[in-house]
Amino acid sequence: MIFTQENHIVPCLDPIADAFAGTIASDIVDVKGYDHLTFLVYGGVNTGGTGKSTWTVLACDDTTPSNTHAIPFRYREMTTPDSFGALTDATTSGFTNTADSGFLLAIEVDVKEIAHTGYHYAKLVGVEATDDPVVGCILAILSKSRYAQASHDSAID
């Protein structure tokens, strides 16, 4: 398997200082043509080790949504190098990540949950729960393509 042929990678928030301050949202991703969406949230070192946010996934009606709908998803946290915790269910209310300095979140979305809303776009929203500035970024990985392809069309507009 060639990872970049089997998966479509979309940068949704470039690495930036205090990346998760206040309320943030990833770019909106078009999931049409895929069965699975994974948001990877990577937070670097923060000074107090207390930075955390509440994360939700929203299905969107288009790329500048006038309508959104929170959907359930699953997630895993990596707070120690190279080892994810248990896969955990999150409701439409989302979850608050464990406070830690240096973390990786894998937010797993079954595209059927988005399709049930009648939409085919999604975004990740984070609301800062504890203020502790951290450099961070968000990537989306679209997988289980319904169509074999060597290259992928843009998933953002």
N, C-alpha and C positions, 0 to 999 in steps of 0.2 A: 504494500500500500504506500502510495505517495501522499503524505499528509495534505499538501496544498492542492492536490487534485481531488481528494475525497472530502475536503472541508473548505468552506469559504470564510476567510478571516476578515473581520471588519473592525478597524480601529474606531472606537466609539467615544473615547475621551482620551486625548493625548496626555502623557505624563506631565504633571504640573504641581507646583507647590500648593499646599492646602486644598488639594483636589476635591475633598468631600465636604467643604465648608457650606453651611446652610443647607439648602435644598438643591441638589444637582440632578441632571438627567443625562443619560447617554444619548448619542444620536439614535434616531429611529431607524430600525432595520426592517427591510422587506423580507418576510419569511416564506413567501410564495415559492414553491418548488422544493422546499425542504421539510423534513419531518421533525427536526430537533434544532434547538437553539441553546447555546451555552454562553452566558456572560461570565467573563473572567474579570474580577476586580482585584487589582494588585495594589496594596498599600505598603509603602516603605517604612523606614524607621521614623517614629514620632517621639518627641522629647519625653512625654510623660507615660507612654504606653497605655493611654486611656482612650484614645480616639476610637469611636465606633459610630455606626450609622444604622438606621432602619431602612431596609431594602425591600422594594416592591417591584413587580413587573406589571406593566400596563400594555394591554392590547390597544392599538390605535387604528382609527379609521383611514388615515393617510399620513403623509410625511409632515404635515403641519396640522396635527389633529385638533379637530373641534370636539371630537368624541373619544374618550378612553374608557377602558374597563379593566379594573384590577383582576388578575388571574392567579390561581394557585401555581406553585412551582416546587421544585426540590433544590436543596443546596448542600454543599460541603464546605467546611472551613479548613484551611491549612495554616496553623499557627506555629508549627515546628517544621523545619526544612524537610521537604520531600515526603510528607505524610498527611494525607487528607483525613479528616474525621468522618464520622458516619454520614451517610446520605439521609437527609432529614426533610420531612414535608413542611412546607410553608403554606399558610392560607393566603387569601387575598389581602390580608393585613400585613403580610411580609414577615420579616424577622430582623432582629438586631444582632449584628455580628459581635463576637467576643472581642473585648478590648485587648489589643495587643500591638506591639511595635513590630511591624513586618508581618503581613498576612496576605493570603490569597484566598479568594472566595470563588467557588464554581457554582453558578446559579443555573440550574438545568430546567429547561422549559420544553414541554411536549407541545409541538406546534398545534396539535388538536385543541389544546386549551385556548389558543388564540383564535382558531377557526370557529370554535363554538360561539364566539362573540359576533361572527360575521365579518371580522377584520382580518388583514394579513400583514400588519405591521406591529412592531413591539418596541418598547424602550424600558430601560432599567432606571428607577428613580431611587435616590438615596437622600435621606433626611438625617442630618448630623444629630446624633443623640448626645455625644460628649465631645466638646471642642478640644481637639489636640491636633494641630496642623500636621499633615502628612503628605508627602509626595505620592501621587497615585495615578492610576490610569484604568481604563475599562476597554476590554476587547470583546467582540461578539464572534462566536464561531458557529456557523450554520453547517449542519451535517445531515447525513442520510438524505442526500439529494434524490429527488424523484426521477432525475434525468442524468445519464452518464455525460460527463463533460470534462474536457481537459483544462478549460479556463472558465471563469465565472463572471457573469454580468454584475454590475454594481448593485449592491443591496441597499445603498443609501442614495438619496437624491439631493 
